[in-house]
């Protein structure tokens, strides 16, 4: 994973979907984000991340509610 690319992608999508996003960690193998907002928009954000930026392949998404 290219952290800078993924973070920029995630922040841009979150802004477009009016979601609050907080990066918890990112390295070559994974990224952990906290995303807050309307449930349907969080679903849309998850879908966008599964498609991912062109230089980051997202193989798995784990989701939990706080």
C-alpha positions in Angstrom: 0.0 0.0 0.0 1.2 3.5 -0.8 0.2 5.4 2.3 0.3 8.9 0.9 -1.8 7.9 -2.0 -4.4 6.0 0.0 -4.6 8.7 2.7 -5.2 11.4 0.0 -7.8 9.2 -1.7 -9.6 8.4 1.6 -9.6 12.1 2.7 -11.0 13.2 -0.6 -13.8 10.6 -0.6 -14.7 11.4 3.0 -15.0 15.1 2.2 -17.2 14.3 -0.8 -19.4 12.2 1.3 -19.5 14.6 4.3 -17.8 12.1 6.6 -15.4 12.7 9.5 -12.3 10.6 9.1 -9.3 10.0 11.3 -6.3 8.1 10.3 -5.2 5.7 13.0 -2.3 3.9 11.2 -0.9 3.2 7.8 2.0 1.1 6.6 2.9 -1.0 3.5 0.4 -3.7 4.4 -2.6 -2.0 6.0 -4.4 1.2 7.0 -6.8 1.8 9.9 -9.3 4.6 9.7 -12.1 5.8 12.0 -15.0 7.1 9.9 -18.1 8.8 11.3 -21.2 9.9 9.6 -24.5 8.7 8.1 -24.6 4.9 7.7 -25.4 4.9 4.0 -22.6 7.3 3.3 -20.2 5.2 5.3 -21.3 2.3 3.1 -20.5 4.4 0.0 -17.1 5.2 1.5 -16.4 1.5 2.1 -17.3 0.8 -1.5 -15.0 3.6 -2.8 -12.1 2.2 -0.7 -12.7 -1.3 -2.1 -12.2 0.2 -5.6 -9.3 2.1 -4.1 -6.8 4.4 -5.7 -5.0 3.0 -8.7 -1.7 2.3 -6.8 -3.3 0.6 -3.7 -5.0 -2.7 -3.9 -7.6 -3.2 -1.1 -8.1 -6.9 -0.5 -10.1 -6.8 2.7 -12.1 -4.4 4.8 -13.0 -5.0 8.4 -15.8 -2.9 9.9 -16.9 -2.3 13.5 -19.2 0.1 15.2 -18.0 2.0 18.3 
